[in-house]
Amino acid sequence: MPKMKTKSSCKKRFKISGTGKVIRAQAGKQHGMIKRTNKFIRDARGTTTLSKADEKIIKPMMPYSR
């Protein structure tokens, strides 16, 4: 049986947490920070989790993630 392939774009952007949730980086922080408010920049630190609907799309693309 051949190995299943993981989507390269997904393995670069997402991780699976210990409880099985999909973790992603916060959006909107690549450029244009000068026009963002300090509150936006603070709130967009770190990572966040995907919604259930988006999880259903991403998880099949990462068959070997635990």
MDAnalysis code that builds the backbone (N, CA, C; Angstrom):
import MDAnalysis as mda
import numpy as np

u = mda.Universe.empty(198, n_residues=66, atom_resindex=np.repeat(np.arange(66), 3), trajectory=True)
u.add_TopologyAttr("name", ["N", "CA", "C"] * 66)
u.add_TopologyAttr("resid", np.arange(1, 67))
u.add_TopologyAttr("resname", ["MET", "PRO", "LYS", "MET", "LYS", "THR", "LYS", "SER", "SER", "CYS", "LYS", "LYS", "ARG", "PHE", "LYS", "ILE", "SER", "GLY", "THR", "GLY", "LYS", "VAL", "ILE", "ARG", "ALA", "GLN", "ALA", "GLY", "LYS", "GLN", "HIS", "GLY", "MET", "ILE", "LYS", "ARG", "THR", "ASN", "LYS", "PHE", "ILE", "ARG", "ASP", "ALA", "ARG", "GLY", "THR", "THR", "THR", "LEU", "SER", "LYS", "ALA", "ASP", "GLU", "LYS", "ILE", "ILE", "LYS", "PRO", "MET", "MET", "PRO", "TYR", "SER", "ARG"])
u.atoms.positions = np.array([
    [0.849, -1.190, 0.000],
    [0.000, 0.000, 0.000],
    [0.890, 1.248, 0.000],
    [0.678, 2.173, -0.932],
    [1.524, 3.374, -0.947],
    [1.209, 4.307, 0.221],
    [2.186, 5.119, 0.534],
    [1.993, 6.089, 1.605],
    [1.042, 7.191, 1.156],
    [0.292, 7.735, 2.106],
    [-0.555, 8.889, 1.812],
    [0.317, 10.135, 1.868],
    [-0.021, 11.126, 1.081],
    [0.776, 12.351, 1.062],
    [0.117, 13.440, 1.893],
    [0.942, 14.164, 2.615],
    [0.505, 15.324, 3.371],
    [0.630, 16.550, 2.472],
    [-0.381, 17.425, 2.514],
    [-0.307, 18.671, 1.749],
    [0.817, 19.533, 2.305],
    [1.763, 19.913, 1.457],
    [2.902, 20.706, 1.909],
    [2.468, 22.055, 2.464],
    [1.430, 22.644, 1.866],
    [0.975, 23.950, 2.347],
    [0.417, 23.841, 3.754],
    [-0.207, 22.718, 4.078],
    [-0.800, 22.542, 5.408],
    [0.265, 22.278, 6.465],
    [1.272, 21.478, 6.134],
    [2.279, 21.170, 7.146],
    [3.107, 22.404, 7.498],
    [3.154, 23.387, 6.584],
    [3.865, 24.623, 6.878],
    [3.037, 25.572, 7.736],
    [1.707, 25.480, 7.642],
    [0.848, 26.482, 8.263],
    [0.130, 26.029, 9.530],
    [-0.062, 24.727, 9.698],
    [-0.887, 24.235, 10.802],
    [-0.164, 23.191, 11.629],
    [-0.581, 23.089, 12.909],
    [-0.140, 22.019, 13.800],
    [-1.368, 21.482, 14.506],
    [-1.286, 20.238, 14.964],
    [-2.382, 19.633, 15.705],
    [-2.013, 19.649, 17.177],
    [-2.924, 20.139, 18.021],
    [-2.671, 20.193, 19.455],
    [-2.860, 18.806, 20.066],
    [-2.540, 18.682, 21.337],
    [-2.686, 17.416, 22.031],
    [-4.127, 16.950, 22.102],
    [-5.060, 17.880, 22.112],
    [-6.478, 17.522, 22.177],
    [-7.095, 17.359, 20.794],
    [-6.291, 17.530, 19.728],
    [-6.790, 17.304, 18.379],
    [-7.286, 18.537, 17.657],
    [-7.113, 19.707, 18.260],
    [-7.518, 20.931, 17.581],
    [-6.419, 21.377, 16.628],
    [-6.808, 22.129, 15.600],
    [-5.840, 22.629, 14.619],
    [-5.419, 24.030, 15.039],
    [-4.109, 24.231, 15.168],
    [-3.555, 25.509, 15.611],
    [-2.979, 26.237, 14.408],
    [-3.225, 27.551, 14.355],
    [-2.685, 28.364, 13.265],
    [-2.173, 29.676, 13.831],
    [-1.376, 30.390, 13.029],
    [-0.874, 31.699, 13.427],
    [-1.983, 32.736, 13.255],
    [-1.872, 33.807, 13.982],
    [-2.844, 34.896, 13.848],
    [-2.648, 35.592, 12.502],
    [-3.742, 35.981, 11.887],
    [-3.687, 36.623, 10.574],
    [-3.489, 38.132, 10.709],
    [-3.019, 38.746, 9.635],
    [-2.967, 40.199, 9.544],
    [-1.744, 40.852, 10.153],
    [-0.615, 40.112, 10.269],
    [0.557, 40.696, 10.901],
    [1.792, 40.694, 10.010],
    [1.632, 40.479, 8.719],
    [2.798, 40.400, 7.843],
    [3.356, 41.778, 7.492],
    [2.484, 42.730, 7.267],
    [2.939, 44.069, 6.891],
    [1.836, 45.055, 7.231],
    [2.150, 46.350, 7.110],
    [1.148, 47.381, 7.378],
    [0.861, 47.584, 8.849],
    [1.850, 47.298, 9.718],
    [1.628, 47.416, 11.156],
    [1.427, 48.856, 11.601],
    [1.919, 49.796, 10.814],
    [1.840, 51.195, 11.232],
    [0.396, 51.690, 11.265],
    [-0.443, 51.106, 10.446],
    [-1.841, 51.530, 10.429],
    [-2.717, 50.739, 11.399],
    [-2.172, 49.682, 12.012],
    [-2.931, 48.880, 12.963],
    [-2.915, 49.542, 14.337],
    [-3.948, 49.291, 15.116],
    [-3.970, 49.831, 16.473],
    [-3.118, 48.943, 17.372],
    [-2.676, 49.525, 18.486],
    [-1.893, 48.753, 19.452],
    [-2.700, 47.586, 19.999],
    [-4.006, 47.798, 20.168],
    [-4.878, 46.731, 20.660],
    [-4.916, 45.564, 19.671],
    [-5.002, 45.872, 18.375],
    [-5.004, 44.814, 17.359],
    [-3.709, 44.018, 17.409],
    [-2.574, 44.722, 17.500],
    [-1.272, 44.053, 17.507],
    [-1.140, 43.167, 18.743],
    [-1.592, 43.651, 19.894],
    [-1.552, 42.843, 21.124],
    [-2.412, 41.597, 20.997],
    [-3.633, 41.782, 20.491],
    [-4.570, 40.668, 20.394],
    [-4.144, 39.636, 19.354],
    [-3.339, 40.040, 18.385],
    [-2.931, 39.133, 17.312],
    [-1.615, 38.421, 17.612],
    [-1.138, 38.483, 18.840],
    [0.073, 37.758, 19.212],
    [-0.194, 36.259, 19.280],
    [0.855, 35.487, 19.058],
    [0.762, 34.051, 19.293],
    [-0.060, 33.318, 18.255],
    [-0.825, 32.322, 18.727],
    [-1.578, 31.460, 17.829],
    [-3.035, 31.403, 18.256],
    [-3.847, 30.807, 17.397],
    [-5.261, 30.611, 17.693],
    [-5.683, 29.273, 17.092],
    [-6.918, 28.855, 17.335],
    [-7.393, 27.580, 16.816],
    [-8.369, 27.808, 15.672],
    [-8.447, 26.829, 14.799],
    [-9.386, 26.890, 13.679],
    [-10.793, 26.549, 14.144],
    [-11.775, 27.007, 13.397],
    [-13.157, 26.648, 13.679],
    [-13.384, 25.189, 13.287],
    [-14.464, 24.614, 13.797],
    [-14.784, 23.211, 13.514],
    [-14.962, 22.968, 12.014],
    [-15.618, 23.909, 11.331],
    [-15.857, 23.744, 9.900],
    [-14.543, 23.723, 9.122],
    [-13.600, 24.587, 9.494],
    [-12.311, 24.619, 8.806],
    [-11.451, 23.419, 9.176],
    [-11.606, 22.920, 10.417],
    [-10.876, 21.725, 10.835],
    [-11.199, 20.542, 9.939],
    [-12.459, 20.398, 9.561],
    [-12.879, 19.282, 8.719],
    [-12.208, 19.327, 7.352],
    [-11.838, 20.523, 6.894],
    [-11.164, 20.664, 5.607],
    [-9.675, 20.326, 5.740],
    [-9.058, 20.778, 6.831],
    [-7.607, 20.675, 6.981],
    [-7.160, 19.282, 7.420],
    [-7.879, 18.643, 8.338],
    [-7.431, 17.369, 8.897],
    [-7.208, 16.262, 7.849],
    [-8.084, 16.120, 6.846],
    [-7.778, 15.094, 5.839],
    [-6.520, 15.372, 5.025],
    [-6.073, 16.614, 4.984],
    [-4.867, 16.956, 4.246],
    [-3.607, 16.620, 5.041],
    [-3.769, 16.279, 6.326],
    [-2.629, 15.945, 7.191],
    [-2.875, 14.572, 7.813],
    [-2.748, 13.491, 7.026],
    [-3.128, 12.171, 7.516],
    [-2.241, 11.626, 8.634],
    [-1.010, 12.085, 8.739],
    [-0.104, 11.516, 9.745],
    [0.036, 12.372, 10.984],
    [-0.703, 13.454, 11.077],
    [-0.649, 14.262, 12.296],
    [-1.453, 13.558, 13.364],
    [-0.985, 13.602, 14.571],
    [-1.628, 12.880, 15.680],
    [-2.728, 13.704, 16.297],
])
